[in-house]
Amino acid sequence: MAKTSAQGQNQAAGATSKKAVNPALMKPVQPSSELAEIVGSRPLPRSEITKKVWDHIKKNNLQNPDNKREILADDKLERVFGAKKLSMFEMTKAINRHVS
């Protein structure tokens, strides 16, 4: 059975379609003093900062039990978020204000 050109293109694309990592996301950034209380003071990639913030949220049970998309900030997170409650979709924007 002969392959159609679309099948050949899909297979060729699949063979080389490894997800490229955006180098800007892997570049270490310096956390602010407020954020450093949660993630540490050394420069880290943004992905690692986000992971450490989520670790803090889960360790301290800071997700709203009625709405898991909502984070109920403790004192440390409130200084980073600027609010007592924040949607997990707004979290990255809040964190980005605390890195340079």
C-alpha positions in Angstrom: 0.0 0.0 0.0 1.4 3.4 -1.0 1.7 6.2 1.5 0.0 9.5 0.7 2.1 12.6 0.8 0.2 13.7 4.0 1.1 10.5 5.8 4.8 10.9 4.8 4.8 14.5 6.0 3.2 13.6 9.3 5.8 10.8 9.9 8.7 13.1 8.9 7.4 15.8 11.2 6.8 13.3 14.0 10.4 12.2 13.8 11.8 15.6 14.3 9.1 17.2 16.4 10.7 17.1 19.9 9.6 20.1 21.9 12.2 22.8 21.9 12.9 24.3 25.2 12.7 28.1 25.2 16.1 29.3 26.4 14.6 32.4 27.9 12.6 30.2 30.3 15.7 28.4 31.4 17.7 31.5 32.1 18.2 32.0 35.8 16.4 35.0 37.3 17.0 36.7 40.6 14.0 36.5 43.0 13.0 39.5 45.1 13.5 39.4 48.8 9.8 38.6 49.3 9.9 35.7 46.8 13.2 34.6 48.2 11.5 33.7 51.5 9.7 30.9 49.6 12.1 29.8 46.8 15.5 30.8 48.2 17.8 33.7 47.3 19.9 32.1 44.5 19.0 32.8 40.8 16.7 30.1 39.4 14.9 29.4 36.1 11.3 30.6 36.0 10.1 27.0 35.8 11.9 26.1 39.0 10.5 29.2 40.8 7.0 28.2 39.8 7.6 24.7 41.0 8.9 25.8 44.4 5.9 28.2 44.8 3.5 25.2 44.1 5.5 23.1 46.5 4.9 25.8 49.2 1.2 26.0 48.3 0.7 22.2 48.6 2.9 21.8 51.7 0.9 24.5 53.5 -2.5 23.4 52.1 -3.2 26.9 50.6 -5.6 25.8 47.8 -9.2 26.7 48.4 -10.9 23.3 49.1 -14.1 24.5 47.3 -12.3 25.9 44.3 -8.9 24.3 43.7 -8.0 27.0 41.1 -8.0 29.6 43.9 -4.9 30.1 46.1 -5.5 31.4 49.7 -2.2 33.2 50.4 -0.4 32.9 53.7 1.7 35.8 54.9 4.7 35.0 52.7 2.6 34.5 49.5 0.5 37.6 50.3 3.6 39.7 50.0 4.4 38.2 46.6 0.8 38.1 45.3 -0.3 41.5 46.8 -3.7 39.9 47.8 -5.1 37.3 50.2 -6.7 35.3 47.3 -5.5 34.8 43.8 -6.4 32.6 40.9 -3.7 30.1 39.8 -3.9 31.7 36.4 -2.9 35.0 37.8 0.0 33.5 39.9 2.6 33.7 37.1 1.9 37.4 36.5 2.3 38.1 40.2 5.5 36.1 40.4 7.0 37.8 37.3 6.8 41.2 39.2 9.2 39.7 41.7 12.0 38.5 39.5 14.7 40.4 37.6 
